[in-house]
Structures are given as C-alpha cells and as structure tokens.
C-alpha cells in the first residue's frame, strides 16, 4: 500500500514538472479520447434527452421550431416601439440574438444538474462523467438546427435578403458551443457540491440575457458602466458576429474571430480542468 502511494506521488510530481504546453496537449488528447470512446453512449443520451424533452407533448419536436418563433413574436411586440426603431427587419434581429443565447442557455442549464439527475446511471455503469455535459451539448446543437429553420422561415416572411455569408455560421456556432460547454462543465462540478448554485445561476442567466444586445443595440444604451459591461460580455461578440453574417452579409474581422475562439477554448479548458480535478469526489455527493 505504501509503495503504491509513493508511486502515485512520483507520477503526480512528474506531471507537475511537465511544461504547460505538453500538459495542455495531453488534456486535449484525453478530452478527444473520451468523446470518441463514448460516442455510442453520447448517441443514446441525446436520444434520451429528446424523449424526455417532448414526452407527453402533442406537437413534440415541432416545439423546437415554435419556441424561438414565439419568443421572437413576444419580444418584437413588446420592444419594437422602444428599441426597434431604426433597425431593419427587427424580427430577424431579435431571432438571431435569441437563437445564439439559447445555445448557451440549453447547454449550461441542462449540464448544471446532469451529474445529480443521472446519479443512478453513474453508480451502476462505468461511463465517463464528462459524457453527460457533452450529451446536453449535442442536444443543443440539434435544437439549434431546428431553430435555424425557424430563422430562415422568418427571413422569407419579412423579406430579409440572403447573403453568402450565412455559410459562415458553421465557423461561429462551434465557438459558441465550446464556450457554453466549458461553462457547463464548471457548473456541473459546482452544483454537485453546492446545490444552491442552481437558483443563483437562474437569476444570473436572466441578468446575462438582458446585458446581451438581443432586443436592443449597444448604441441605444448610450454610455456609462452598462455599455462597458455589455462590450465586455463575451455573448455580445457571439451575437454580433452571428447577426453580421446572417442579417448584414458582413464577414467578421480577424480580431473578432480571435476573441470568439479565445473565449471558447479558454472557458472550455478552465471548465474541463475544474470538472476533471473533482471527478473522484462526485460519487460521494451525487
């Protein structure tokens, strides 16, 4: 027993002496391997999430398209006369922001409680804990595609021009997803030990939504600390970039792409590191 502890200590010290670049590369490889090895489980979990999401519903998966449309209608009705003046195709403007923020909302809120709500599966099987936040992420991606259909539908109705830059969404959306997944990993770990975080996050997410220019433009705020917070908000970058390629036909600059992926990989690395460091303690709390 003593020899085993000494061996584990030596391995740990060896890892700590490794350069950061090598450790980061090793962690990235582990993350990829976990995703590949658990691909079958991921598919099963995504199917389970969809069945649970629409169980007992008459319209079923149609709600995936209806939800963003109804949200857009409500926000357009309430805010069109306040913030909508001077914004062409205001429904498209709102829907673009809503779709992007919903990716964050779905991944983070579902990942928040995923370890605790699936405690039975984790105790009876040997699947990796990291599969659960990933399954919620893939579910959100599928939901995004249906929401994107709703966006196309609205663009046709209001007469919004289509630009070739719409294809650049395949470059922007992965950054949003990775950023959200990183937060999801962090929240899943935190909630396992502190259950009250669920209520704090619900309030924080509402505040975050209002500090993101979804139904207003940043210029409408004027100046002051509110504008500074909005500009520092990472979701502002994602929402604006998504609107640029959809609504304006503008290609975001290199700096914008750099900022988007810096936030994405930075948050993913931080969230996954916290999640991984606590993995041996989860079984004691779930």
Backbone as CSV, one residue per row, in Angstrom:
resi,resn,N_x,N_y,N_z,CA_x,CA_y,CA_z,C_x,C_y,C_z
1,UNK,0.833,-1.209,0.000,0.000,0.000,0.000,0.865,1.254,0.000
2,UNK,1.924,1.195,0.822,2.835,2.323,0.910,3.560,2.542,-0.408
3,UNK,3.972,1.446,-1.046,4.675,1.539,-2.333,3.780,2.146,-3.407
4,UNK,2.491,1.807,-3.351,1.529,2.341,-4.324,1.393,3.850,-4.178
5,UNK,1.330,4.326,-2.926,1.209,5.765,-2.680,2.449,6.512,-3.141
6,UNK,3.620,5.899,-2.907,4.884,6.512,-3.345,4.926,6.610,-4.860
7,UNK,4.469,5.544,-5.534,4.442,5.521,-6.996,3.507,6.591,-7.542
8,UNK,2.319,6.706,-6.933,1.354,7.719,-7.366,1.901,9.127,-7.161
9,UNK,2.623,9.326,-6.054,3.224,10.631,-5.775,4.265,10.993,-6.818
10,UNK,5.071,10.001,-7.218,6.100,10.243,-8.240,5.485,10.591,-9.583
11,UNK,4.407,9.889,-9.936,3.709,10.169,-11.199,3.145,11.579,-11.186
12,UNK,2.568,11.960,-10.038,1.996,13.303,-9.899,3.072,14.371,-10.024
13,UNK,4.214,14.154,-9.369,5.319,15.118,-9.440,5.868,15.229,-10.851
14,UNK,5.902,14.101,-11.560,6.392,14.098,-12.948,5.475,14.927,-13.840
15,UNK,4.161,14.781,-13.615,3.195,15.554,-14.408,3.318,17.037,-14.122
16,UNK,3.538,17.399,-12.853,3.660,18.809,-12.470,4.902,19.445,-13.072
17,UNK,5.955,18.634,-13.309,7.178,19.162,-13.907,7.078,19.324,-15.411
18,UNK,6.038,18.748,-15.998,5.861,18.866,-17.445,5.565,20.307,-17.832
19,UNK,6.081,20.780,-18.951,5.742,22.126,-19.431,4.235,22.250,-19.669
20,UNK,3.740,23.480,-19.531,2.301,23.708,-19.680,1.799,23.261,-21.047
21,UNK,2.613,23.494,-22.076,2.215,23.136,-23.432,1.958,21.635,-23.551
22,UNK,2.850,20.833,-22.939,2.692,19.377,-23.001,1.486,18.913,-22.204
23,UNK,1.274,19.530,-21.029,0.124,19.162,-20.205,-1.188,19.507,-20.904
24,UNK,-1.199,20.686,-21.557,-2.397,21.111,-22.283,-2.693,20.157,-23.433
25,UNK,-1.623,19.761,-24.139,-1.776,18.823,-25.253,-2.297,17.473,-24.755
26,UNK,-1.790,17.042,-23.606,-2.217,15.774,-23.017,-3.690,15.822,-22.616
27,UNK,-4.104,16.930,-21.972,-5.501,17.086,-21.551,-6.421,17.145,-22.766
28,UNK,-5.968,17.820,-23.832,-6.778,17.906,-25.052,-6.967,16.528,-25.663
29,UNK,-5.872,15.727,-25.647,-5.967,14.362,-26.166,-6.924,13.509,-25.362
30,UNK,-6.895,13.683,-24.025,-7.803,12.930,-23.160,-9.257,13.306,-23.440
31,UNK,-9.490,14.611,-23.643,-10.845,15.090,-23.934,-11.363,14.476,-25.235
32,UNK,-10.504,14.446,-26.254,-10.894,13.864,-27.541,-11.150,12.363,-27.404
33,UNK,-10.278,11.685,-26.662,-10.419,10.232,-26.482,-11.714,9.884,-25.754
34,UNK,-12.068,10.699,-24.752,-13.298,10.453,-24.014,-14.509,10.592,-24.930
35,UNK,-14.457,11.591,-25.806,-15.565,11.803,-26.743,-15.686,10.644,-27.727
36,UNK,-14.541,10.191,-28.246,-14.546,9.114,-29.236,-14.976,7.782,-28.621
37,UNK,-14.427,7.451,-27.457,-14.725,6.178,-26.810,-16.187,6.069,-26.377
38,UNK,-16.785,7.206,-26.051,-18.155,7.191,-25.535,-19.169,7.659,-26.571
39,UNK,-18.820,7.530,-27.864,-19.706,8.001,-28.930,-21.065,7.295,-28.894
40,UNK,-21.058,5.980,-28.622,-22.312,5.228,-28.565,-23.182,5.721,-27.408
41,UNK,-22.538,5.948,-26.259,-23.277,6.437,-25.089,-23.828,7.834,-25.362
42,UNK,-23.043,8.659,-26.063,-23.485,10.009,-26.400,-24.761,9.980,-27.242
43,UNK,-24.777,9.105,-28.244,-25.958,8.987,-29.096,-27.175,8.573,-28.279
44,UNK,-26.975,7.612,-27.386,-28.076,7.134,-26.549,-28.577,8.233,-25.617
45,UNK,-27.653,9.016,-25.060,-28.034,10.088,-24.140,-28.771,11.211,-24.857
46,UNK,-28.338,11.533,-26.095,-29.026,12.568,-26.873,-30.456,12.144,-27.178
47,UNK,-30.635,10.869,-27.564,-31.990,10.346,-27.810,-32.827,10.417,-26.536
48,UNK,-32.211,10.072,-25.412,-32.902,10.118,-24.121,-33.331,11.545,-23.785
49,UNK,-32.447,12.509,-24.045,-32.759,13.911,-23.769,-33.946,14.399,-24.586
50,UNK,-33.985,13.998,-25.877,-35.093,14.416,-26.732,-36.413,13.789,-26.296
51,UNK,-36.371,12.518,-25.938,-37.585,11.846,-25.487,-38.114,12.484,-24.205
52,UNK,-37.200,12.822,-23.297,-37.596,13.457,-22.041,-38.128,14.866,-22.277
53,UNK,-37.533,15.558,-23.257,-37.918,16.935,-23.538,-39.327,17.043,-24.105
54,UNK,-39.736,16.049,-24.900,-41.034,16.134,-25.574,-42.004,15.042,-25.139
55,UNK,-41.715,14.387,-24.007,-42.607,13.341,-23.505,-43.968,13.946,-23.113
56,UNK,-45.028,13.369,-23.633,-46.377,13.828,-23.308,-46.841,15.020,-24.118
57,UNK,-46.000,15.529,-25.023,-46.366,16.696,-25.833,-47.059,16.253,-27.116
58,UNK,-48.114,16.971,-27.488,-48.865,16.654,-28.702,-48.055,17.023,-29.943
59,UNK,-47.461,18.217,-29.905,-46.707,18.704,-31.064,-45.288,18.137,-31.117
60,UNK,-44.795,17.684,-29.967,-43.484,17.054,-29.934,-42.366,17.961,-30.404
61,UNK,-41.579,17.453,-31.350,-40.373,18.156,-31.807,-40.680,19.475,-32.506
62,UNK,-41.936,19.678,-32.909,-42.333,20.938,-33.553,-42.066,22.123,-32.622
63,UNK,-42.105,21.865,-31.302,-41.856,22.940,-30.345,-40.440,23.495,-30.473
64,UNK,-39.530,22.719,-31.014,-38.161,23.197,-31.212,-38.137,24.364,-32.187
65,UNK,-39.051,24.356,-33.139,-39.181,25.454,-34.098,-40.090,26.540,-33.541
66,UNK,-41.155,26.134,-32.856,-42.127,27.100,-32.351,-41.579,27.977,-31.229
67,UNK,-40.765,27.407,-30.347,-40.257,28.161,-29.192,-39.530,29.447,-29.580
68,UNK,-38.523,29.393,-30.478,-37.863,30.647,-30.871,-38.792,31.598,-31.610
69,UNK,-39.736,31.035,-32.385,-40.692,31.892,-33.099,-41.593,32.640,-32.127
70,UNK,-42.105,31.943,-31.129,-42.980,32.582,-30.142,-42.224,33.612,-29.315
71,UNK,-40.989,33.290,-28.943,-40.158,34.247,-28.201,-39.917,35.497,-29.030
72,UNK,-39.643,35.295,-30.322,-39.418,36.429,-31.221,-40.657,37.305,-31.321
73,UNK,-41.836,36.683,-31.433,-43.089,37.438,-31.542,-43.352,38.268,-30.294
74,UNK,-43.130,37.668,-29.127,-43.359,38.385,-27.871,-42.402,39.565,-27.734
75,UNK,-41.109,39.315,-27.961,-40.117,40.376,-27.838,-40.337,41.479,-28.876
76,UNK,-40.704,41.091,-30.092,-40.981,42.084,-31.145,-42.163,42.963,-30.748
77,UNK,-43.206,42.332,-30.218,-44.411,43.069,-29.819,-44.114,44.037,-28.683
78,UNK,-43.315,43.586,-27.706,-43.049,44.404,-26.522,-42.040,45.508,-26.800
79,UNK,-40.967,45.201,-27.550,-39.860,46.138,-27.669,-39.736,46.830,-29.022
80,UNK,-40.599,46.519,-29.976,-40.453,47.103,-31.315,-40.542,48.625,-31.299
81,UNK,-41.449,49.188,-30.500,-41.610,50.644,-30.451,-40.580,51.328,-29.561
82,UNK,-39.885,50.537,-28.719,-38.892,51.122,-27.817,-37.498,51.055,-28.427
83,UNK,-37.090,49.858,-28.841,-35.743,49.665,-29.374,-35.715,49.371,-30.872
84,UNK,-36.873,49.037,-31.451,-36.897,48.578,-32.833,-36.803,49.664,-33.887
85,UNK,-36.981,50.898,-33.484,-36.917,51.985,-34.465,-35.505,52.124,-35.022
86,UNK,-35.430,52.177,-36.322,-34.129,52.308,-36.980,-33.439,50.980,-37.243
87,UNK,-34.039,49.880,-36.816,-33.450,48.559,-37.064,-34.268,47.854,-38.138
88,UNK,-33.675,47.633,-39.281,-34.372,46.944,-40.371,-34.582,45.480,-40.024
89,UNK,-35.744,44.965,-40.441,-36.066,43.544,-40.226,-35.860,43.166,-38.744
90,UNK,-36.539,43.912,-37.888,-36.374,43.756,-36.438,-36.648,42.331,-35.951
91,UNK,-37.673,41.630,-36.481,-37.881,40.236,-36.042,-36.661,39.350,-36.277
92,UNK,-35.967,39.542,-37.409,-34.759,38.761,-37.694,-33.651,39.137,-36.714
93,UNK,-33.580,40.435,-36.405,-32.584,40.934,-35.445,-32.751,40.246,-34.095
94,UNK,-33.988,40.181,-33.615,-34.273,39.548,-32.322,-34.024,38.048,-32.368
95,UNK,-34.485,37.401,-33.436,-34.384,35.949,-33.528,-32.931,35.494,-33.578
96,UNK,-32.080,36.251,-34.252,-30.650,35.919,-34.296,-30.064,35.910,-32.886
97,UNK,-30.372,36.941,-32.115,-29.871,37.013,-30.751,-30.443,35.922,-29.864
98,UNK,-31.735,35.634,-30.038,-32.398,34.614,-29.222,-31.816,33.231,-29.480
99,UNK,-31.583,32.897,-30.743,-31.041,31.583,-31.104,-29.654,31.381,-30.503
100,UNK,-28.809,32.403,-30.602,-27.452,32.294,-30.076,-27.472,32.136,-28.559
101,UNK,-28.276,32.950,-27.884,-28.305,32.876,-26.423,-28.933,31.575,-25.943
102,UNK,-29.856,31.028,-26.726,-30.485,29.756,-26.350,-29.496,28.596,-26.356
103,UNK,-28.469,28.677,-27.210,-27.428,27.646,-27.194,-26.765,27.633,-25.827
104,UNK,-26.385,28.823,-25.354,-25.778,28.947,-24.030,-26.740,28.474,-22.948
105,UNK,-27.988,28.918,-23.024,-28.979,28.592,-22.003,-29.194,27.076,-21.902
106,UNK,-29.385,26.426,-23.034,-29.686,24.993,-23.027,-28.509,24.165,-22.519
107,UNK,-27.320,24.461,-23.008,-26.154,23.675,-22.602,-25.863,23.849,-21.118
108,UNK,-25.873,25.084,-20.647,-25.481,25.338,-19.260,-26.539,24.894,-18.250
109,UNK,-27.807,25.175,-18.522,-28.851,24.812,-17.550,-29.038,23.304,-17.467
110,UNK,-28.914,22.609,-18.597,-29.056,21.154,-18.582,-27.820,20.475,-18.001
111,UNK,-26.650,21.049,-18.241,-25.422,20.473,-17.697,-25.302,20.719,-16.196
112,UNK,-25.912,21.791,-15.732,-25.828,22.176,-14.321,-26.168,21.022,-13.378
113,UNK,-27.270,20.335,-13.654,-27.748,19.277,-12.755,-27.515,17.868,-13.300
114,UNK,-26.777,17.742,-14.390,-26.704,16.456,-15.096,-26.092,15.328,-14.255
115,UNK,-25.109,15.634,-13.432,-24.484,14.575,-12.632,-25.438,14.065,-11.549
116,UNK,-26.155,14.990,-10.938,-27.060,14.613,-9.848,-28.290,13.892,-10.379
117,UNK,-28.882,14.408,-11.461,-30.102,13.790,-12.000,-29.835,12.434,-12.639
118,UNK,-28.600,12.194,-13.054,-28.244,10.903,-13.645,-27.387,10.064,-12.704
119,UNK,-27.553,10.287,-11.408,-26.740,9.575,-10.418,-26.926,8.057,-10.502
120,UNK,-28.148,7.636,-10.816,-28.407,6.195,-10.923,-27.577,5.539,-12.008
121,UNK,-27.477,6.207,-13.152,-26.685,5.680,-14.267,-25.201,5.652,-13.906
122,UNK,-24.719,6.725,-13.276,-23.304,6.833,-12.946,-22.882,5.803,-11.903
123,UNK,-23.793,5.453,-10.990,-23.473,4.492,-9.939,-23.508,3.046,-10.437
124,UNK,-24.316,2.813,-11.472,-24.488,1.439,-11.952,-23.602,1.084,-13.139
125,UNK,-23.105,2.108,-13.828,-22.273,1.862,-15.008,-20.921,2.549,-14.856
126,UNK,-20.042,2.292,-15.814,-18.700,2.872,-15.768,-18.490,3.948,-16.838
127,UNK,-19.559,4.600,-17.254,-19.410,5.645,-18.267,-18.692,6.852,-17.665
128,UNK,-18.001,7.568,-18.506,-17.273,8.755,-18.051,-18.252,9.858,-17.663
129,UNK,-17.954,10.540,-16.574,-18.811,11.645,-16.137,-18.908,12.743,-17.201
130,UNK,-17.832,12.933,-17.964,-17.806,14.019,-18.949,-18.792,13.818,-20.090
131,UNK,-19.308,12.590,-20.240,-20.266,12.305,-21.312,-21.569,13.084,-21.129
132,UNK,-21.972,13.295,-19.883,-23.269,13.926,-19.616,-23.331,15.375,-20.108
133,UNK,-22.382,16.247,-19.753,-22.405,17.594,-20.332,-22.290,17.585,-21.859
134,UNK,-21.503,16.635,-22.388,-21.361,16.547,-23.847,-22.677,16.155,-24.517
135,UNK,-23.428,15.257,-23.885,-24.714,14.841,-24.463,-25.685,16.020,-24.515
136,UNK,-25.665,16.854,-23.470,-26.507,18.048,-23.470,-26.082,19.026,-24.559
137,UNK,-24.790,19.045,-24.826,-24.264,19.922,-25.872,-24.756,19.490,-27.253
138,UNK,-24.691,18.188,-27.530,-25.165,17.682,-28.824,-26.680,17.874,-28.975
139,UNK,-27.408,17.759,-27.872,-28.850,18.021,-27.913,-29.113,19.471,-28.291
140,UNK,-28.338,20.385,-27.713,-28.494,21.810,-28.017,-28.146,22.111,-29.473
141,UNK,-27.164,21.393,-30.016,-26.778,21.595,-31.419,-27.922,21.179,-32.345
142,UNK,-28.553,20.039,-32.040,-29.696,19.590,-32.833,-30.833,20.602,-32.736
143,UNK,-31.084,21.109,-31.529,-32.120,22.127,-31.344,-31.811,23.392,-32.141
144,UNK,-30.505,23.716,-32.222,-30.102,24.897,-32.990,-30.488,24.755,-34.459
145,UNK,-30.303,23.572,-35.031,-30.633,23.369,-36.440,-32.133,23.598,-36.692
146,UNK,-32.962,23.125,-35.777,-34.393,23.364,-35.924,-34.731,24.852,-35.758
147,UNK,-34.058,25.511,-34.829,-34.260,26.948,-34.645,-33.797,27.733,-35.867
148,UNK,-32.749,27.224,-36.511,-32.232,27.879,-37.713,-33.264,27.800,-38.841
149,UNK,-34.008,26.713,-38.886,-35.103,26.591,-39.856,-36.141,27.679,-39.609
150,UNK,-36.438,27.919,-38.321,-37.377,28.984,-37.960,-36.852,30.343,-38.412
151,UNK,-35.548,30.555,-38.276,-34.934,31.817,-38.699,-35.071,32.009,-40.207
152,UNK,-34.802,30.974,-40.978,-34.946,31.041,-42.436,-36.396,31.371,-42.805
153,UNK,-37.308,30.746,-42.097,-38.733,30.962,-42.330,-39.107,32.430,-42.101
154,UNK,-38.630,33.018,-41.012,-38.914,34.422,-40.693,-38.261,35.351,-41.712
155,UNK,-37.032,35.021,-42.133,-36.351,35.847,-43.136,-37.137,35.899,-44.435
156,UNK,-37.733,34.791,-44.828,-38.545,34.753,-46.045,-39.811,35.599,-45.897
157,UNK,-40.419,35.548,-44.712,-41.668,36.280,-44.483,-41.449,37.792,-44.500
158,UNK,-40.400,38.270,-43.799,-40.188,39.721,-43.685,-39.408,40.292,-44.862
159,UNK,-38.898,39.413,-45.736,-38.175,39.896,-46.917,-36.716,40.208,-46.668
160,UNK,-36.137,39.654,-45.619,-34.718,39.847,-45.330,-33.868,39.210,-46.435
161,UNK,-32.950,39.988,-47.042,-32.083,39.422,-48.095,-31.198,38.303,-47.545
162,UNK,-30.882,37.354,-48.408,-29.972,36.266,-48.038,-28.589,36.574,-48.620
163,UNK,-27.559,36.379,-47.809,-26.185,36.621,-48.237,-25.379,35.318,-48.152
164,UNK,-24.326,35.246,-48.954,-23.493,34.039,-48.954,-22.831,33.828,-47.598
165,UNK,-22.688,34.919,-46.826,-22.016,34.833,-45.525,-22.793,33.976,-44.522
166,UNK,-24.021,33.602,-44.865,-24.806,32.744,-43.975,-24.076,31.419,-43.712
167,UNK,-23.236,31.004,-44.673,-22.491,29.752,-44.515,-21.391,29.864,-43.454
168,UNK,-21.037,31.088,-43.066,-20.015,31.286,-42.043,-20.528,30.953,-40.645
169,UNK,-21.819,30.656,-40.543,-22.349,30.228,-39.238,-21.672,28.935,-38.774
170,UNK,-21.192,28.133,-39.738,-20.521,26.874,-39.363,-19.161,27.142,-38.714
171,UNK,-18.692,28.387,-38.792,-17.440,28.763,-38.125,-17.733,29.434,-36.787
172,UNK,-18.852,30.148,-36.701,-19.192,30.904,-35.494,-19.838,30.020,-34.431
173,UNK,-20.763,29.162,-34.857,-21.515,28.330,-33.898,-20.610,27.422,-33.064
174,UNK,-19.591,26.761,-33.635,-18.714,25.935,-32.793,-18.061,26.700,-31.650
175,UNK,-17.726,27.982,-31.890,-17.127,28.794,-30.828,-18.127,29.000,-29.686
176,UNK,-19.386,29.272,-30.044,-20.436,29.453,-29.029,-20.637,28.165,-28.242
177,UNK,-20.633,27.052,-28.956,-20.859,25.739,-28.324,-19.734,25.404,-27.351
178,UNK,-18.487,25.592,-27.760,-17.349,25.275,-26.892,-17.330,26.175,-25.661
179,UNK,-17.648,27.430,-25.855,-17.727,28.378,-24.735,-18.786,27.931,-23.732
180,UNK,-19.954,27.552,-24.234,-21.059,27.111,-23.377,-20.740,25.796,-22.686
181,UNK,-20.068,24.874,-23.406,-19.701,23.591,-22.829,-18.733,23.776,-21.666
182,UNK,-17.799,24.703,-21.817,-16.860,24.992,-20.732,-17.584,25.452,-19.472
183,UNK,-18.564,26.336,-19.649,-19.365,26.793,-18.512,-20.180,25.636,-17.949
184,UNK,-20.695,24.781,-18.845,-21.472,23.624,-18.423,-20.665,22.683,-17.547
185,UNK,-19.418,22.416,-17.916,-18.539,21.568,-17.109,-18.325,22.175,-15.717
186,UNK,-18.060,23.466,-15.702,-17.810,24.152,-14.433,-19.042,24.111,-13.527
187,UNK,-20.218,24.399,-14.084,-21.451,24.424,-13.299,-21.831,23.023,-12.801
188,UNK,-21.622,22.016,-13.651,-21.930,20.638,-13.252,-21.102,20.234,-12.050
189,UNK,-19.840,20.612,-12.055,-18.957,20.304,-10.931,-19.387,21.072,-9.688
190,UNK,-19.695,22.348,-9.859,-20.058,23.205,-8.733,-21.374,22.771,-8.090
191,UNK,-22.353,22.422,-8.919,-23.674,22.047,-8.407,-23.635,20.750,-7.600
192,UNK,-22.723,19.869,-7.944,-22.604,18.600,-7.222,-22.316,18.830,-5.740
193,UNK,-21.564,19.897,-5.448,-21.188,20.188,-4.059,-22.044,21.290,-3.422
194,UNK,-22.558,22.225,-4.261,-23.343,23.346,-3.748,-24.650,23.445,-4.539
195,UNK,-25.710,22.862,-4.006,-26.978,22.775,-4.735,-27.659,24.139,-4.911
196,UNK,-27.334,25.095,-4.046,-27.962,26.424,-4.141,-27.546,27.181,-5.399
197,UNK,-26.459,26.738,-6.023,-25.958,27.436,-7.214,-26.994,27.452,-8.328
198,UNK,-27.903,26.467,-8.320,-28.953,26.393,-9.340,-29.818,27.641,-9.334
199,UNK,-30.184,28.108,-8.157,-31.052,29.276,-8.032,-30.294,30.568,-8.348
200,UNK,-29.041,30.635,-7.904,-28.225,31.813,-8.211,-27.985,31.922,-9.718
201,UNK,-27.755,30.780,-10.358,-27.471,30.804,-11.792,-28.700,31.205,-12.595
202,UNK,-29.883,30.801,-12.146,-31.116,31.176,-12.846,-31.273,32.700,-12.879
203,UNK,-30.975,33.342,-11.752,-31.043,34.805,-11.684,-29.927,35.425,-12.531
204,UNK,-28.724,34.852,-12.398,-27.587,35.370,-13.160,-27.768,35.240,-14.653
205,UNK,-28.405,34.149,-15.094,-28.631,33.935,-16.522,-29.624,34.953,-17.081
206,UNK,-30.638,35.288,-16.278,-31.603,36.323,-16.693,-30.906,37.664,-16.840
207,UNK,-30.072,38.002,-15.861,-29.307,39.251,-15.929,-28.380,39.245,-17.129
208,UNK,-27.726,38.104,-17.372,-26.812,37.965,-18.514,-27.554,38.193,-19.828
209,UNK,-28.769,37.681,-19.916,-29.565,37.854,-21.136,-29.867,39.330,-21.395
210,UNK,-30.217,40.047,-20.327,-30.543,41.470,-20.502,-29.311,42.329,-20.748
211,UNK,-28.142,41.826,-20.377,-26.898,42.547,-20.654,-26.298,42.155,-21.999
212,UNK,-27.021,41.328,-22.730,-26.626,40.956,-24.091,-27.571,41.651,-25.071
213,UNK,-27.043,42.317,-26.094,-27.911,43.061,-27.027,-28.738,42.138,-27.927
214,UNK,-29.784,41.559,-27.339,-30.665,40.661,-28.081,-31.808,41.433,-28.732
215,UNK,-32.483,42.294,-27.955,-33.616,43.057,-28.486,-33.319,44.552,-28.576
216,UNK,-32.079,44.937,-28.317,-31.668,46.333,-28.438,-30.266,46.379,-29.025
217,UNK,-29.840,47.549,-29.445,-28.466,47.732,-29.921,-27.643,48.346,-28.796
218,UNK,-26.361,48.072,-28.789,-25.496,48.618,-27.745,-25.496,50.138,-27.769
219,UNK,-25.636,50.715,-28.970,-25.649,52.175,-29.093,-26.870,52.800,-28.432
220,UNK,-27.955,52.026,-28.297,-29.180,52.545,-27.676,-29.015,52.736,-26.175
221,UNK,-28.011,52.106,-25.598,-27.779,52.224,-24.158,-27.160,53.561,-23.811
222,UNK,-26.437,54.147,-24.770,-25.769,55.408,-24.515,-24.344,55.163,-24.064
223,UNK,-24.043,55.536,-22.837,-22.700,55.319,-22.304,-22.774,54.798,-20.891
224,UNK,-21.716,55.046,-20.135,-21.709,54.627,-18.742,-21.242,53.204,-18.541
225,UNK,-21.382,52.742,-17.311,-20.888,51.423,-16.933,-21.651,50.287,-17.606
226,UNK,-22.955,50.536,-17.884,-23.773,49.492,-18.536,-23.206,49.146,-19.906
227,UNK,-22.821,50.173,-20.671,-22.257,49.950,-22.005,-20.921,49.223,-21.913
228,UNK,-20.118,49.544,-20.906,-18.827,48.882,-20.728,-19.017,47.394,-20.438
229,UNK,-20.013,47.091,-19.589,-20.297,45.690,-19.259,-20.773,44.933,-20.491
230,UNK,-21.639,45.575,-21.278,-22.155,44.944,-22.499,-21.020,44.647,-23.476
231,UNK,-20.095,45.577,-23.616,-18.976,45.385,-24.543,-17.997,44.319,-24.058
232,UNK,-17.901,44.147,-22.736,-17.017,43.115,-22.177,-17.691,41.749,-22.127
233,UNK,-18.992,41.721,-22.322,-19.762,40.483,-22.290,-19.382,39.603,-23.485
234,UNK,-18.864,38.396,-23.263,-18.468,37.535,-24.398,-19.633,37.182,-25.312
235,UNK,-20.854,37.110,-24.772,-22.003,36.779,-25.604,-22.320,37.895,-26.598
236,UNK,-21.915,39.117,-26.281,-22.103,40.232,-27.216,-21.323,39.981,-28.496
237,UNK,-20.100,39.464,-28.362,-19.265,39.173,-29.527,-19.919,38.103,-30.394
238,UNK,-20.422,37.046,-29.758,-21.038,35.944,-30.496,-22.329,36.383,-31.193
239,UNK,-23.160,37.129,-30.473,-24.428,37.592,-31.050,-24.185,38.532,-32.228
240,UNK,-23.265,39.477,-32.054,-22.977,40.434,-33.128,-22.385,39.744,-34.358
241,UNK,-21.494,38.788,-34.138,-20.888,38.063,-35.260,-21.942,37.267,-36.013
242,UNK,-22.844,36.620,-35.282,-23.916,35.834,-35.903,-24.831,36.744,-36.721
243,UNK,-25.163,37.908,-36.173,-26.013,38.866,-36.906,-25.296,39.405,-38.147
244,UNK,-24.002,39.643,-38.030,-23.248,40.180,-39.169,-23.354,39.272,-40.390
245,UNK,-23.181,37.954,-40.171,-23.176,37.034,-41.311,-24.594,36.720,-41.805
246,UNK,-25.586,36.821,-40.926,-26.960,36.499,-41.313,-27.681,37.717,-41.861
247,UNK,-27.651,38.785,-41.114,-28.501,39.940,-41.409,-27.837,40.994,-42.292
248,UNK,-26.535,41.174,-42.105,-25.837,42.248,-42.823,-24.985,41.751,-43.985
249,UNK,-24.675,40.460,-44.000,-23.807,39.939,-45.048,-22.380,40.405,-44.905
250,UNK,-21.967,40.637,-43.656,-20.621,41.139,-43.369,-19.784,40.030,-42.735
251,UNK,-18.546,39.891,-43.181,-17.629,38.912,-42.606,-16.952,39.527,-41.385
252,UNK,-17.079,38.932,-40.199,-16.406,39.467,-39.008,-14.902,39.547,-39.224
253,UNK,-14.285,40.521,-38.579,-12.849,40.702,-38.719,-12.055,39.610,-38.027
254,UNK,-10.774,39.553,-38.340,-9.901,38.550,-37.737,-9.828,38.678,-36.226
255,UNK,-9.856,39.920,-35.721,-9.813,40.154,-34.281,-11.047,39.560,-33.612
256,UNK,-12.197,39.704,-34.260,-13.440,39.160,-33.699,-13.381,37.630,-33.611
257,UNK,-12.896,37.001,-34.669,-12.759,35.546,-34.638,-11.762,35.119,-33.559
258,UNK,-10.701,35.886,-33.411,-9.697,35.584,-32.389,-10.306,35.674,-30.994
259,UNK,-11.095,36.721,-30.762,-11.745,36.903,-29.458,-12.737,35.775,-29.198
260,UNK,-13.534,35.420,-30.218,-14.536,34.367,-30.050,-13.899,33.036,-29.655
261,UNK,-12.834,32.661,-30.355,-12.219,31.368,-30.079,-11.303,31.408,-28.863
262,UNK,-10.818,32.599,-28.512,-10.055,32.725,-27.266,-10.979,32.475,-26.077
263,UNK,-12.170,33.068,-26.105,-13.170,32.825,-25.061,-13.579,31.353,-25.061
264,UNK,-13.775,30.796,-26.252,-14.259,29.416,-26.374,-13.268,28.421,-25.780
265,UNK,-12.019,28.455,-26.246,-11.024,27.496,-25.774,-10.595,27.792,-24.335
266,UNK,-10.568,29.075,-23.989,-10.210,29.440,-22.620,-11.229,28.916,-21.615
267,UNK,-12.508,29.122,-21.900,-13.562,28.661,-20.990,-13.654,27.143,-20.977
268,UNK,-13.473,26.508,-22.151,-13.513,25.045,-22.207,-12.377,24.443,-21.383
269,UNK,-11.176,25.004,-21.517,-10.021,24.500,-20.763,-10.246,24.669,-19.262
270,UNK,-10.754,25.838,-18.868,-10.989,26.100,-17.443,-12.082,25.176,-16.888
271,UNK,-13.216,25.103,-17.593,-14.332,24.294,-17.125,-13.990,22.819,-17.052
272,UNK,-13.320,22.308,-18.077,-12.973,20.886,-18.103,-11.931,20.555,-17.040
273,UNK,-11.006,21.490,-16.791,-9.984,21.269,-15.769,-10.630,21.144,-14.386
274,UNK,-11.543,22.067,-14.062,-12.247,22.017,-12.780,-13.055,20.726,-12.677
275,UNK,-13.741,20.375,-13.763,-14.568,19.164,-13.792,-13.718,17.917,-13.565
276,UNK,-12.567,17.871,-14.206,-11.696,16.689,-14.137,-11.014,16.558,-12.772
277,UNK,-10.618,17.681,-12.193,-9.928,17.655,-10.910,-10.812,17.120,-9.782
278,UNK,-12.121,17.298,-9.935,-13.057,16.876,-8.884,-13.748,15.547,-9.178
279,UNK,-13.360,14.868,-10.273,-14.117,13.713,-10.743,-14.198,12.575,-9.718
280,UNK,-13.172,12.416,-8.874,-13.169,11.318,-7.907,-14.081,11.586,-6.713
281,UNK,-14.494,12.832,-6.550,-15.333,13.185,-5.407,-16.826,13.156,-5.740
282,UNK,-17.152,13.142,-7.019,-18.561,13.237,-7.415,-19.403,12.108,-6.836
283,UNK,-18.872,10.905,-6.869,-19.632,9.731,-6.438,-20.057,9.849,-4.968
284,UNK,-19.354,10.634,-4.179,-19.658,10.799,-2.763,-20.808,11.776,-2.523
285,UNK,-21.123,12.616,-3.542,-22.129,13.661,-3.366,-23.382,13.492,-4.200
286,UNK,-23.308,12.691,-5.256,-24.483,12.559,-6.124,-25.482,11.551,-5.565
